[in-house]
Structures are given as structure tokens and as C-alpha cells.
Amino acid sequence: MSATPVVAREAAHPWQFGLAVCAVVTPLPPVVSSGGGFFVLPLVGATTAVLAVPLFLHARRSAFERAAGVVAAMLLPWSLLGAWFGMFVYFPSVFLMFFASLADPRRRPTAALALAGAGLLLSAAVALSW
């Protein structure tokens, strides 16, 4: 009898997931405190929904990392061009999502620690500034 190898899916590391959660949550206090008009709420809702997509893919590391990188790449021009509508508050989330896509200590131990620390400091700085 031949044994078939079992291929286990590797989930995203908790540091990666935590950075992605920070990317979703960090822009919300400035948006809530600014009290933007009703025309901004659909933009904020749609942007936050797109930003949360990698969180649903945490069970597969490769899908999570790819989605986080794509979301970061899409969010960069949106946060800069959407600054007229208050979307600039999502600019720190670009870096947090990029850090989340690379902060796997199983693959890059030193870089992951640096990226997780930088992401935590960035998130704390934005949260404390509001």
C-alpha cells in the first residue's frame, strides 16, 4: 500500500493577522471623530470592506499575503486621490497591509519582527494622534 502524503495548509501567522486588523481599525477613529457628511459614509464603508478582505483569507497564508499586497497596492492611489473626500486617513493602512503581507516569522524571522514592531508603532502613533 502506498501512503498518500497529507498536505496541510499553512495559515497566516498571528502577527500578520494582527497587522491586518490594525490596518482595518486604525483609520476608523479619525473618520468617526471627524463627523464627515453622509456622502462620505458609503466611501468609508466600501473602503473598509475592501480593506477587510485579507482577514477572511487567514486560513491560507499564500492567499492572505497575496490579498494583503493587492489591497495595499489598490489603497495607495485611492488614499491619495481620495484625499478630497477624506480618504487620506487610510494612508497608514497601506503600510500596515504591506507589512502584514511580509511579516511571517516562519519565513523571515528578523524582518518579521521589525515589520511587526514598525506596524504596531505606526498604528499606535495614528491612534494617539487623534
C-alpha positions in Angstrom: 0.0 0.0 0.0 1.2 3.4 -0.8 0.6 6.2 1.6 -0.6 9.5 0.2 1.1 12.5 1.6 -1.1 14.8 3.6 -0.7 18.4 2.6 -1.5 20.8 5.3 -2.4 24.4 4.6 -0.4 26.9 6.4 -2.4 29.7 8.0 -1.3 33.3 8.2 0.8 33.9 11.3 -0.9 35.8 14.2 1.4 38.8 13.6 0.3 39.0 10.1 -3.4 38.8 11.1 -2.9 41.4 13.8 -1.3 43.8 11.4 -4.2 43.4 9.0 -6.7 44.0 11.9 -4.7 47.2 12.7 -4.9 48.2 9.1 -8.7 47.9 9.2 -9.2 49.5 12.7 -6.6 52.4 12.6 -8.5 54.7 10.2 -11.8 54.4 11.9 -11.3 56.7 14.9 -10.3 59.7 12.7 -13.3 59.0 10.5 -15.7 58.8 13.4 -14.3 61.8 15.2 -14.4 64.0 12.1 -18.1 63.6 11.7 -18.0 63.6 7.9 -21.1 64.1 5.9 -23.4 61.4 4.6 -21.8 61.3 1.2 -18.5 60.1 2.8 -20.1 57.2 4.7 -20.5 54.9 1.6 -16.9 55.6 0.6 -15.7 54.7 4.1 -17.9 51.6 4.2 -16.7 50.4 0.8 -13.0 51.1 1.6 -13.2 49.4 4.9 -14.9 46.4 3.4 -12.2 46.0 0.7 -9.5 46.5 3.4 -11.1 43.6 5.4 -10.8 41.1 2.6 -7.5 39.6 3.7 -8.9 38.9 7.1 -11.3 36.3 5.6 -8.4 34.6 3.9 -6.3 34.0 7.0 -6.6 30.2 6.7 -4.3 30.1 3.7 -1.0 32.0 4.1 -0.3 32.4 0.4 -3.8 33.8 -0.3 -3.7 36.1 2.7 -0.3 37.5 1.7 -1.4 38.0 -1.9 -4.6 39.7 -1.0 -2.9 41.9 1.5 -0.4 43.0 -1.1 -3.1 43.7 -3.7 -5.2 45.6 -1.2 -2.2 47.7 -0.2 -1.4 48.4 -3.9 -5.0 49.4 -4.6 -5.3 51.5 -1.4 -2.3 53.7 -2.1 -3.7 55.6 -5.1 -7.2 55.6 -3.5 -6.0 57.2 -0.3 -4.0 59.8 -2.2 -6.6 60.6 -4.9 -9.5 60.3 -2.5 -7.9 62.9 -0.1 -10.5 65.4 -1.3 -13.2 63.1 0.3 -11.3 62.4 3.5 -9.8 59.1 2.3 -6.3 60.2 3.3 -6.9 58.6 6.8 -6.4 55.2 5.0 -2.9 56.1 4.0 -1.3 54.4 7.1 -3.3 51.3 6.3 -1.3 51.0 3.0 1.9 50.4 5.1 0.1 48.2 7.6 -1.2 45.9 4.9 2.1 45.8 3.2 3.8 44.9 6.5 1.1 42.2 7.0 1.9 40.6 3.7 5.6 40.3 4.7 5.6 39.8 8.5 5.8 36.0 8.6 8.4 35.0 11.2 8.5 31.4 9.9 9.9 32.7 6.6 11.8 35.9 7.6 12.3 36.0 11.4 14.3 39.2 11.7 12.4 41.1 9.1 9.1 40.0 10.5 9.9 41.2 14.0 11.0 44.6 12.5 7.8 44.9 10.4 5.5 43.9 13.2 7.2 46.4 15.5 7.0 49.1 12.9 3.4 48.4 12.2 2.5 48.4 15.9 4.3 51.8 16.4 2.6 53.2 13.3 -0.9 52.1 14.4 -0.3 53.4 18.0 1.0 56.8 16.7 -2.0 57.3 14.4 -4.4 56.2 17.2 -2.7 58.5 19.8 -2.6 61.5 17.4 -6.4 61.6 17.2 
